[in-house]
Amino acid sequence: MSDLSDVIRAASNAAASAGEAVPFCEGARSLPVRGVRSGQVFETQDWVAEEVPVALEYNGISHAVMLATPLDLEDFALGFSLTEGILDDPHELYSVEEEASALGITLHLQVASAAFAKLKLRRRSMTGRTGCGLCGTESLVQVARVLPPLRQDAAPISAGAIARAMSQFRALQTLQQSTGAVHAAAWCSAEGEVLWLREDVGRHNALDKLIGALATNEVDAPSGFIAVTSRASFEIVQKTASAGVSLLAAVSAPTSFAVATAQQAGMTLVGFARQQDLVVYSHAERVAFAIANEARHAH
């Protein structure tokens, strides 16, 4: 982890030495707060999610600055590079070095010469905000790039499996439980088991971290599906498709651009996936709706 994690840990230890029961929460900072609850004034320590500028440099050239949670940054670097089309293959990333400073964190990526040459052809200056998907894109042509063909021969995913995965989210979101301020993206087996999960203050960052983790660990991503705690925006769909995953389930609603992109890419897009409820917006033939018995056991 970066030096910022040490700062967070030191703050936690200082609170503990002062007699306060504050367990360490990686990716968050413990701060003193004062408020009113049920008509009573209170003072306590509260966990606040870390949000820092993270700069990505490729072979010494600055490319992007995103606001992110300083966790799983190697996963983030790889996932961002893949989903943005900078890398075509995980092996084109040779190394990632983190450099922390008072201003934030710089990720120094060394990539293959072919990937770097391609990046220089379409250089853009992009400053990311936590709710921003296309910050700094210079032309409409850059928005909707060609996506890889998605696997069409996989067996349908049952609505009960999707419900089972969504029911596991809360217990696995440790940073969200402490701060209430982060999104999560998870990769789930076809049976609905959450096997990989990443969190971040930015929904796009959480998905990039997840996709980077899947690539690093050589997970057969197309064999399962991705679930996110946010809305399904265009870029969430695009990033999911870039990982070869043909079903995306979102807790909230999709946008019209996201639905159109999923339809064209051959992706099944599920929105409002909450408990046993869901709405399928594209390629509904790949969702099995016979859930009468299965969904009762999703929790």
N, C-alpha and C positions, 0 to 999 in steps of 0.2 A: 504493500500500500504506500501511498504518498506520505509526505511529511504532514499533510493536513490531518491525516488520521491520528498521528501522534498528538497533534494539538487537541483534537476531540477527546482522545483517551486521557490526556493530562487534565482536561477540565472535569472529566468524570471522576478521576482519582482525587482531585482537589475537593470536589463535593463530598466524596465518600469520607475523606479525612476530616471533614468538618462535621461529621456525624449524620450526614444526610444519606438516606437509602436510595442511591441513584445508580442502578445497574448500567453497565456500559452498553451503548447502542451505536454500533458502527454505522457511519453515514449520517449521523445526527449530532447535534450539539445540545448539551444541557444548559438551560438558561433560567435565571430567576424570573418568576412572573408573579403578578398580583392581579386578582380579578374578583368577580362576584359570581357565586353559584347558589341557586336556591335562596337568594336574599342574604347570603352570608359572604362577607369579605374573606378572601383566603390569600395566602402566599405560599408558593411551592416552587419546585424545579420542574421545568417542562422541556421535553425533547422537541427540537426544531430541526427539520430536515436540512442537511447541508446542500447548498447550491453555489457552485463556483464556476467561473469561466474555465473552460477546457479548450485549449488550442490544439489543433492537429496540424503537424508539419510533416510533409512528405519529402524525404531526401533533402531536408534543409529548407524547403519552401513552405511558407505558411499558406494554408488552404482554407481553414474554417475555424470559427470559435463558437462553441456551444456552451450553454449553461446546463450543468449536469451535476448529479450527485457523485462525489469522488469514490465510487465503489466499482469494482469489476471494470476498470478502465482499459485493460488489455482486450477484454471481450468487446467493449465499446469501440475501440479503435478498429478491430477487425470487422465487426458487424457493420459499422458506418461505412467502411471502405468497400465492403461487398454490396451493401444495399444502395449505395450511391453510384455504383458502377465504376468505381475507381479501380477495384481489383476484380478480375474475372474468376480467380481461384484463390483460396486461402493461402496456398503455398507461395503466392507472390508477395506476401508480407514476410519479410525476413526477421524483423525485430521491432520491439516497441520499448522505448525508454521514457519514464516519467520524470519530469523536472518540476518541482514545486517551488513557488515563489510567493511573495506577498500579494501578487496580482492574480494568482490562480495556478493552474497546472498546464504545462505544455507536454504533449505526447509527441515524441520524435519517432516517426515511423520510417523505417528503411524498406523500400519496396523494389520490386524488379524493375529493370530499366524500361521494359516494354510498357509496364503499367504507368510509370512516371512520364514517359513520353506521351501516352494517351491523355494523362491528366493535364499536361501542359497545353494540349490542343484545345481543351475546353475549360481552361481556368476560369474560375469565378470567385468573387469575394463574397463570403457568406457569413453573416453574424446571426447565430441562432438564438431564439428566445424559447422558453419552455413550451409555449403554445404554438410555435411557428414551424411549419413544415417546408416551406419553399423560400425561406429568407435568402435574398441575394441572387436568386435565379435570374439570369440576364435576358432570357427570351422564352417565348412560349414553346419553342422547339425543344428546349431542355427539360420541360416538365414531364411529358409522357414518353419515356424512352421505351425501347423494345424490351419486353420481358421474356424470360425463358419459358418454353412450353411446360405446362403443368401436367403432372401425371393424371391420366384419366381412367386408368384401369383399377384403381383402388376400390375396395368394397365401401359401401356407404357407411357413414358415421351415424350412429343412432342418436336421436335427440336425448335419450337417457344418458349416453356417454358425455355429451356436452354438458348436461345438467350436473353430472357427477364432477366434472372438472371445475365448473364454476363454483360448486359448493366447497371445494378445497381451497379456493383462493385466499379467503380471509385468514385461515390458520397459518398459511405459508408466507404471508406478507408481513414479515417481522418489522421492517422499517415503517410500513404504513401503520401498523398497530401502535408504534411508539409516537409517531408524528402526525398521522392523518394527512400527509401532504404529498404522497408519492403515488405514482402509477406502477403497475406491474404488467409484465408480459410473460406468458408461460407456454411451454411446449408440452403437449399432452399426447399420450398414446391413443390409439384408435378406440381403446376401451374406456378412455376418460380419466386416466391417472395422470396427475400433474408430475412430470419428471424433471423439468428444468424450469426455473423461474428467476427473473431478474427484476430489480426495482430501480426507479429513478424519478426525480422530480418532473422530468419530461417524458411524455408517453412515447415519443419517437426514440428517445435515448434508451428507454427500457427495452424496446423491441430490438434496437441495434445490439444492445448488450446480450440479449437472448440469442439472436442469430449468430453473433460472434462466438458465444459459448457452444452452440450446436456445431459450428464449423470446426472449432478447436478440438472438440471431443468426437468428431466424425460421427455424429448422430445422423441416422437416416431420417432427416426432417420430413420428407414427403410421406412417410409412413404414419404420421400423426397429424395433429392440427395445432394451431396457435390460438390462444385466448388472451384477450387484453381487457384491462379494467377501464378503458377509456371509450370514447366514441370511435367509430371506424371512419377515419378520414381517408382521403385519397392516398396520402403517402403511407399510411399504415397498411393499406391494401398493396401498394406497390412494393414496399419492403418485404411483406409476407410472401408475395409472388416471387421476388428475387431469391428467396430462400427455397423455392420449389414447393412450398406448402400450398395445398389446394383447398383448404378450409380455414376460415378465420371467424372466430366467435368473439363478439364485443359485448361488454356489459351495457353500453349505451347505443345510441342510434348511429346509422351510417349517414354519409352525405350522398347527394345525387352523383357527384363525380366519382366517389368511391364505388357506388353500385355499378356505374357504367364501366369503370375500370375492371372491376371483378368479373362482370359479365363478359367483357372482351377477352380477359386473361384466362377464362375457364375456371374461375375460382368460386367456390361456394361461400357466400358472405352471410353471416348470421349476426343479427343485432338484437338488442334487448334480451340477452341471454342471462336471465336471472332466475335462480332456483330451477323450477321445471318449465319456465316459459321461455320462448324464443320466437324470433321472426326471421325467416329466410328470404333474402332479397335477390339472390342470384343462384342459379344452378341448384334448385331445391331437390333435384333428383338424387343428389348425393347425401341427403339426410333421410334416415329411416325414422318415420314418425310413430312406429308401433312402440309406445313407451308406457302403456298402461301399467304394466307390472314392474318394468325396470326403473322408471323414474321415482317410484315410491321409495326406492332404496338408495337414491342419489345422495342423501345426507348421512 
